[in-house]
Every structure is written in C-alpha cells, then in structure tokens.
Amino acid sequence: MNALLNLFTASLGEDEDSVTATIGASLYVRYANDPAVLKITCQWQEVDAVKVTLQHIHPDLGPIDTASFTQTRSEKPMVALERLEAYRQIWFV
C-alpha cells in the first residue's frame, strides 16, 4: 500500500506546479492555479488488493466528485498510474 502511495507521490510530484503531502494512508495534491485538492487514499481490501479512492475536494464547496478502483498485485503499477491520470485529466485539466 505504501509503495502505491509512493508511486503516486513520485508521479504527481514531477509536476512543477504541484504541492504534495502524505498524511497517514492519504496523499493530498494541490496545483498552483487551482484551489481544489486531489485526495488519494489507499486501503487494504484483501491480502493482494488495495482500494484506491480519489476525491476532488474544493475548499469552499467540499467534495465535488469521488471515484475508486481496486489495484491487485497481479496488475502492473502502470495500470494504477493510468487510472489516476485519467481522473486527473477530467478534474484538473
């Protein structure tokens, strides 16, 4: 689970206009030109599966949208990054 959060942190931290912070099992990402925050939470579901929950949170309006997917050990880490990027494109670009 921490490996998955570390993967997300490394990927999203590459954007020079983003600020990331990890608190517990959640990663928070804020982009310079957007007041909203992307919250990524990872929770074990089974021995070989992690539930990844993505929340788009606006500071004035609260949670705007939520999505989740399950990442299994048999799936390559790039699958999780592709899913994350798809939601990031919808919510922040």
C-alpha positions in Angstrom: 0.0 0.0 0.0 2.8 2.5 0.9 4.5 1.5 -2.3 1.4 2.6 -4.2 1.2 5.9 -2.4 4.9 6.4 -3.1 4.4 5.7 -6.8 1.6 8.3 -6.9 3.7 10.8 -5.0 6.6 10.4 -7.4 4.4 10.7 -10.4 2.4 13.7 -9.3 5.4 15.4 -7.7 7.0 15.7 -11.1 4.6 18.5 -12.0 6.5 21.6 -11.0 3.2 23.5 -10.2 2.0 20.8 -7.7 2.4 20.5 -4.0 2.0 17.1 -2.4 1.7 15.9 1.2 1.2 12.5 2.7 -0.8 12.1 5.8 -1.4 8.5 7.0 -2.8 6.5 4.2 -3.7 9.5 2.1 -1.8 11.7 -0.4 -3.0 15.3 -1.0 -2.1 17.1 -4.2 -2.8 20.8 -4.9 -2.0 22.5 -8.2 -0.8 26.2 -8.2 -3.6 27.6 -10.3 -6.4 25.6 -8.8 -7.8 25.9 -5.2 -9.2 22.3 -5.3 -7.3 19.4 -3.8 -6.9 15.8 -5.1 -7.0 13.4 -2.2 -5.8 9.8 -2.8 -6.5 7.2 -0.1 -5.2 3.6 -0.2 -6.8 0.9 1.9 -6.2 -2.8 2.0 -9.2 -4.8 1.0 -7.7 -8.3 0.8 -4.2 -9.7 1.1 -3.5 -8.9 -2.6 -5.7 -5.9 -3.3 -5.7 -2.2 -2.4 -8.8 0.0 -2.8 -7.7 3.4 -4.2 -10.2 6.2 -3.6 -9.8 9.5 -5.4 -11.6 12.6 -4.2 -11.8 16.0 -5.9 -12.2 18.5 -3.0 -12.9 22.2 -3.3 -12.0 24.4 -0.3 -15.4 26.3 -0.4 -17.7 23.6 -1.7 -16.3 20.5 -0.1 -16.1 17.1 -2.0 -17.1 17.6 -5.6 -16.6 14.1 -7.0 -15.3 10.7 -5.8 -14.0 7.7 -7.8 -12.4 4.5 -6.7 -10.8 1.4 -8.1 -9.1 -1.8 -6.8 -5.5 -2.4 -7.6 -4.3 -6.0 -7.3 -0.8 -7.3 -7.0 -1.2 -9.1 -10.3 -1.7 -5.7 -12.1 1.3 -3.7 -13.2 1.7 -0.4 -11.3 1.3 1.5 -14.6 -2.3 0.5 -14.6 -2.9 2.5 -11.4 -1.0 5.4 -12.8 -3.1 5.3 -16.0 -6.3 5.3 -14.0 -5.1 8.2 -11.8 -4.1 10.2 -14.8 -7.5 9.7 -16.4 -9.3 11.2 -13.4 -6.7 14.0 -13.1 -7.3 15.0 -16.7 -11.0 15.1 -16.1 -10.9 17.1 -12.9 -7.9 19.3 -13.3 -7.0 20.0 -16.9 
